[in-house]
Amino acid sequence: MSLAQRRRISTLIMGRFARSIMARASGGSVSLSRLWPGRTDRLIIAPHDLRTADATRAAEIYAGRFVFAGKIVTCHGRSVFDLEPPSEDWEAALLGFGWLRHLRAADTTLTRANARSLVDDWISNTRRKRAVGRRPDVLARRVISLLSQAPLVLGDTDGKFYRRYLRGLAREIRYLRYTLLDVDGVARLQVLIALCYASLCLANQAPHIRAATRKLSDELQRQILPDGGHISRNPGALIELLIDLLPLRQTFAARNIAPPAALLNAIDRMMPMLRFFRHGDGSFALFNGMASAPSDVLATLLAYDDTHGAPMATMPHSGFQRVDAGATTIIMETGMPPPPSVSQDAHAGCLSFELSSGPSRIVINCGMPSTGRDNWRVFARSTAAHSTLSCHDTSSCQFVELSAMKRLLRGAPVVSGPSNVESHREVVANGVLLTTSHNGYQAGLGVVHRRVLLVSHDGSRLDGEDTVTRRRGARIKANQSDYVLRFHLHPSVKASRLSDPRGVMLVLPNREVWTFEALEDKVELEDSVFLAGNDGARRTAQIVIRQDSR
């Protein structure tokens, strides 16, 4: 481990300790605040929930079957909150209470009573202190769900339950305020969004409205980059945030309060980024922790996009390039790793790209599964899981590896990676030329990766060149000069070897045929895995070229 990596890890650990001490010091304030429950005596407004609801799932919940994150738990008459969860993802979905929207969609006397019973079961037992339930993102989701689904739970109820509901909600909000001291990235924004909702929806919260609005505005300006990308460089962060920010804008308007300028500006910048990352089939490009994008949620968000124009070509602050030529789309990562504090999901995929033709995706990155991420996390974050070049079976970014440090830092942030990524775009006579390079292998192996892509104007041809160049004065060890070039294929593509060992024929679902050809190198077809499928990991193929730089 290099000195720079040790320094970065030390900085992360010291920051983590400082935040933990502040959070624990504030814990006493949370306990004392129970003695003064505040002046929250009624709910003024319930925010709109843009997430798709399925009324048929209400019957399953009433029957005691809770299906989340690919797991099924049957209660058999017991409280669902007392059962052992089958996975952390399942428990997070349960304790986020987002499933209340399915009961509201059914909108019957039975489902309203069922929702009230389940919520009462949760808020009446304050001794339940499950670690997942206190996670900032889960706690924020629970507060937003309890606010947005309040008409379902509080309809036809008596004053006694109404007051108990508000006391339980106020208790959750108090805990939520103190989680700000120990969280960053998307989760921090989700906490601030939930606090804004709480201050707007509950009575007598004028001071909290001003404070929450100011903090949210500051955080949006910090985390949402000028081109609309998120600081984590994960396209999925845009979906997670916009699905809550859009109703928040409506909630400000419903209270006759002007939404903060930072909120409006952030939404206006983020919306075009949704179209930037979309392929022709509507799916998102798989970079930096992106899993499968829910098509219904994405369609809902795009309905709020008033521009309806062509996507931008370059996102310089987020570090991505997009080329649209005819029916062909190429999306390429050309940025440095995100800051360490928000890099727990960042991938080592610098200069990787995805290629699609019309509604058919061709070259992809492996992506990340929606559930059960821990089983695939190490592989999915590696350079080998991306359509780019890897040197000596290493990744262009290095991550925290020790288990104790991962537990302390709540993940494995990036500790080293490319510090200089160059990207130049120009329109030439025969197409669009992208000239890129990164130095992620320079410190360890003494080489720089350079990639050039040329897309013809009609999109019928893509030419590429990958070069490994030695840093001036660097000496490459004989056993470290190997490199591998990978092009992962979408599972819907049928790949077959040509008689020429330098070529592969690719047949798309619509019978369109593409041919991959290498100039001099032998091409191999090997197994790969597509992790971002709606139905879990799927077997696929990859085109592989192995070479030596000696």
Secondary structure as UniProt FT lines:
FT   HELIX           3..33
FT   TURN            34..35
FT   TURN            55..56
FT   HELIX           57..62
FT   TURN            63..64
FT   STRAND          65..68
FT   TURN            69..70
FT   STRAND          71..74
FT   TURN            76..77
FT   HELIX           80..82
FT   HELIX           88..96
FT   TURN            97..99
FT   HELIX           100..106
FT   HELIX           109..124
FT   TURN            126..127
FT   HELIX           132..134
FT   HELIX           136..148
FT   HELIX           150..154
FT   TURN            155..156
FT   HELIX           159..179
FT   HELIX           180..182
FT   HELIX           186..201
FT   HELIX           206..223
FT   TURN            226..227
FT   TURN            231..232
FT   HELIX           235..254
FT   TURN            255..256
FT   HELIX           261..276
FT   TURN            280..281
FT   TURN            288..289
FT   HELIX           295..302
FT   TURN            303..304
FT   STRAND          314..315
FT   TURN            316..319
FT   STRAND          320..325
FT   TURN            326..327
FT   STRAND          328..333
FT   HELIX           340..342
FT   TURN            344..345
FT   TURN            350..351
FT   STRAND          353..357
FT   TURN            358..359
FT   STRAND          360..364
FT   HELIX           373..375
FT   HELIX           377..381
FT   HELIX           383..385
FT   STRAND          389..391
FT   TURN            392..393
FT   STRAND          398..399
FT   HELIX           403..409
FT   STRAND          414..416
FT   STRAND          421..428
FT   TURN            429..430
FT   STRAND          431..438
FT   TURN            440..441
FT   HELIX           442..445
FT   STRAND          447..455
FT   TURN            457..458
FT   STRAND          462..470
FT   TURN            472..473
FT   HELIX           478..480
FT   STRAND          482..489
FT   TURN            491..492
FT   STRAND          494..497
FT   TURN            501..502
FT   STRAND          503..507
FT   TURN            509..510
FT   STRAND          513..517
FT   STRAND          524..530
FT   TURN            534..535
FT   STRAND          538..548
//
